[in-house]
Amino acid sequence: MNELLVASHIKPWSISDANEKLDIHNGLLMCPNHDKLFDRGYISFDDTGRILISEKLDDNNSYDENRYYRREHKVYKISQEKCIH
């Protein structure tokens, strides 16, 4: 399961000094898709850990509380008995 998680630096490694590269507070553990979004500036997090969505995403790609990204996609519901616990 390790391949499902990525250690992402908050301040990029390429511009961090030696201390920042080893600072345990300069990192987030994310899944690969969120890591890419974070690295490219499409998402960030506030001081409470709440996700922030960049205005770089237009209305056709923006986050929606109904859990779909494009209006033309259907919202799929999974019955509780089919969920893995």
C-alpha positions in Angstrom: 0.0 0.0 0.0 3.0 2.4 0.2 2.5 3.2 -3.5 -0.8 4.9 -2.6 0.9 7.6 -0.5 3.3 10.3 -1.4 5.4 12.4 1.0 5.0 15.9 -0.4 7.1 18.9 0.6 5.2 22.1 1.4 8.2 24.3 0.5 9.6 22.5 -2.6 12.8 20.5 -2.1 14.5 22.4 -4.9 14.3 25.7 -3.1 14.7 24.5 0.5 17.9 24.8 2.5 19.4 21.8 4.3 17.4 22.4 7.5 14.1 22.8 5.6 14.7 19.6 3.6 14.8 17.6 6.9 12.1 19.6 8.7 9.3 17.2 9.7 6.9 20.1 9.6 7.7 20.8 5.9 5.7 17.8 4.6 2.3 16.3 4.0 1.3 12.7 3.3 -1.1 12.6 0.4 -2.4 10.3 -2.3 -0.6 10.9 -5.7 -3.5 12.8 -7.3 -3.7 15.3 -4.5 0.1 15.6 -4.4 0.1 16.6 -8.1 -2.7 19.1 -7.5 -0.8 20.6 -4.5 2.5 20.8 -6.4 0.9 22.6 -9.3 -1.0 25.1 -7.0 -4.5 23.8 -7.7 -5.1 23.0 -4.0 -3.7 24.1 -0.7 -4.7 23.9 2.9 -5.6 26.5 5.5 -4.2 26.5 9.1 -7.0 24.2 10.2 -6.2 21.6 7.5 -9.3 22.5 5.4 -8.7 22.1 1.7 -8.5 25.3 -0.4 -9.4 25.0 -4.1 -7.6 27.4 -6.5 -9.5 29.8 -8.8 -7.2 28.4 -11.5 -9.8 25.6 -11.9 -12.7 26.8 -14.0 -16.4 26.1 -13.4 -16.2 22.9 -15.6 -13.4 21.4 -13.4 -14.1 22.8 -10.0 -14.9 20.9 -6.8 -18.5 20.4 -6.0 -20.0 19.1 -2.8 -22.0 16.6 -4.9 -18.7 14.8 -5.6 -18.4 15.2 -9.3 -16.1 17.4 -11.3 -17.9 17.9 -14.6 -21.6 18.6 -14.9 -22.0 16.0 -17.6 -20.8 13.2 -15.3 -23.4 11.3 -13.3 -23.2 11.1 -9.5 -22.9 7.4 -8.6 -24.1 6.1 -5.3 -22.8 3.0 -3.7 -25.1 1.0 -1.4 -23.8 0.6 2.1 -23.7 -3.2 1.9 -21.2 -3.0 -1.0 -18.7 -0.8 0.9 -15.6 -2.4 2.3 -15.2 -1.8 6.0 
